[in-house]
Amino acid sequence: MKSQETPSLFQFACAAASPCRSLSFLLLLVIAGVCAPLDAQDNTQDNVETFCEGDNTCVPDSLVFRWDENNEAVLVVEGVGQDLSATVFLDTRSEGVTSWSYGLRHDPAVLTLLEGDCTDDLEGFICGTDAADRAVAPFYNYSEIVGSEQGSEVGFISAVVLSFVAPAHLEAERFNSLARLTYRVGEIPPGGTMVRFVADELRPVPDSPAVGIQIEVGGGGGAPSSLVHGKLEIPFTGFLRGDVNDSGALEVTDAINFLTWMFLGGPAPGCMDAADADNNGTLGLSDGINILTFLFGGGDALPEGGLLGNGCAPDPEGEDDGLLCESYSNC
């Protein structure tokens, strides 16, 4: 008796002319683990950046932007016109940090950085921070809002030297506050908006060199190891049902990702509501089948819960069905 060969992915693709055969083969391949592995997912937060590593000019310290409202770098906000306070920190790992410089850029169409209200002109935006507490006169502080008047992009520059004569430095092994800022919020776009640390983009006066990102430790120093940028997001409002991999389109990889997660321990969908393709409030094999039927069978996969591929929409049941959509970026 002639042994039956396992169909190759090429043979499977050729069989697509027959939707039923294609569906059967795909389910067999996915559940048996024969399908090609999922594309590697980038789990790096888009507001966290490795800035310097593996170089003798790198320092282990990190610049961190946090919103005061939740003491986190990322904040979900509703509405416009509100003022949000924020703090710039240095996650200080080095002994003897004496000075630093950095720039912070924001989108002026979305955010407006307000002037500080500190009564001490010398301290300005560092007023009330650990940096101000550690400064010993004579010290240097240029922390200012910049823009077109400075021949610069819009943002904030801070360059601080704690003292020219005393051995003043930040305390190590803690978060030290470097500046306090207040932003007025306009209309935030669907993808959110960033307040980003930048090097060589902002300048204090026209034709001057742009300010870099530097941490001075004693007589040396260098670039910080990482940057944690600030981000504002708007509340999630909709998703594309069946778009398991959050690509913005319905495709066969959605079914593969779903079934690989369910049966083979692959990465979980970020939006469980989107994975609930038949909108019955539970996740199961039928969801993967409905996606494939919609793609290859030409039928309406959701006769009662709406149609797959009908565009972005919120879940009509909200959270009542027990399924949440923690992240979805294509609506």
Secondary structure, DSSP 8 states (H G I E B T S, - for coil): --------HHHHHHGGGSHHHHHHHHHHHHHHT-S--------S-TTEEE---SSTTEEEEEEEEEETTTTBSEEE--SSS-EEEEEEEEEE-STTEEEEEEEEEE-TTTEEE-----S-TTTGGGTTSHHHHH--SS-EEEEEEESGGGTS-SEEEEEEES-SSS---B-SSEEEEEEEEEEEE----TT-EEEEEESSS--SSTTS-----EEEETTEEEEEEEEE-EEEE-----B-TT-TT-SSS--HHHHHHHHHHHHH-----SBHHHH-TT-SSS-SHHHHHHHHIIIII-S-S-TTT--TTS--B--TTTTTTS--B------
